[in-house]
Amino acid sequence: MTRGRWLGAAALGLAALAVVLAIVLPTGAGRRRRVLPRTPISTAIAYGANVNWLFDDVSYTSAEITAQLAELRATGATIARTDALWERTEPAPPHDGVHHYDWAFDDGIVSALAAHDLRWFPIVDYAPAWASLDPSVLHSPPASDANYAAFAGALAARYGPGGAFWREHPQLTPLPVQAYEIWNEPDNPEFWAPEPNPPAYAGLYAAASTAINAADPSAVVLVGGLTNPPGFIPAMLTADPSLRDRIEGVAIHPYAYDPAALLGRVARARAALDAYGMTQVPLYVTEFGWTTSPRGSLDYVPARQRPGYIESAIQQLAASGCDLRSVILYTWATPELGPGDSQEWYGIDPPAATGGPDVSAFASALRAAQSTPSAGSC
């Protein structure tokens, strides 16, 4: 289960738009696909953190976002994961068959990240009401694979190498998007309502992959962060066996009560892919972490213990030999307002961006990971 608050367009409102516009120009400076020709990608692990609360929660000001991103980059992180909200970018249906996108929200994210030398790692989600299978259900899957794929392809055309965004913002050092996560936790009924549907998701992935690679042949298209890869991937392949040769990477969310259990979940995901002949498909850990409040909640760990968990988990993942291409902590910052809401206490940097033991442990782990050799087999 993901540990974020993923807000819809209606909840974001005009206040969020003001924040986004304020940061458009902030101060301060894989494997080879077997279907389409691809540019070889680095096999090194990229490290970073989720920053979804900074952009999806209207309580953060542009100054606070700038401070938080500066602290994140100072740890040595190079990637930042958050939503590319389809519901924000295309709130109205196509007119005469032509899609019209408002890129203000996404431009704000990319501008803020690029100004801090952070590369965007987008999750392509969620369906606007007009495009939802059931508009009355939060996080309903799309009614049309084609509409979703059109948005995914347009996203790649704008933010990929040589994309329109980079041409429009020559003052920014280009950090084009390299990987796209197709939906968030499609095996979780909270995010694929009312229940997961592997065949439907298989179709969505195939359509989005085709559209993204048409816009950017070098892009890596990931199966969206799974909570149970050994159960979901076989069901996808049963529905569409051709995906065995098309899936470019699998994102996973191996939340667990301690680092050893987390590593066990990663190893099981690796074994599941290998069992289906997908030994060359890398894994991307795009969420893992622990909350510090309230006591007894899911993934709870005492605040004094969390720094050690963070450092141990990153070091073990770096040495795992499980063919990982990303390790992304959940999450960088949360508001810490309600002590009874566990979602607000996953953030490791305090709201005032003042650092602390968690941030120090994260930075130390990233430094060590750069020189950590793989242990061999997963």
Buried (B, 14 or more C-beta within 10 A) or exposed (E): EBBBBBBBBEEBEEEBBEBBBBBBBBEEEBBEBEEBEBEEBEEEBBBBBBBBBBBBBBEBEBEBBBBBBBBBBEBBBBBBBBBBBBBBBBBEEEEEEEBEBEBEBBBBBBBBBBBBEBBBBBBBBBBBBBBBBEEEEBBBBBBBBEBBBBBBBBBBBBBBBEBEBBEEBEEBEBBBBBBBBBBBBBBBEEBBBEEBBBEBBBBBBBBBBBBBBBBBBBBBBBBBBBBBBBEBBBBBBEBBEEBBEBBBBBBBBBBBEBBEEBBEBBBBBBEBBBEBEBEEBBBBBBBBBBBBBEEEBEBBBEBEEBBBBBBBBBBBBBBBBBBBBBBBBBBBBBBBEEEEBBBBBBBBBBBEBEBEBBBBBBBBBBEBBEEBEBEEEB
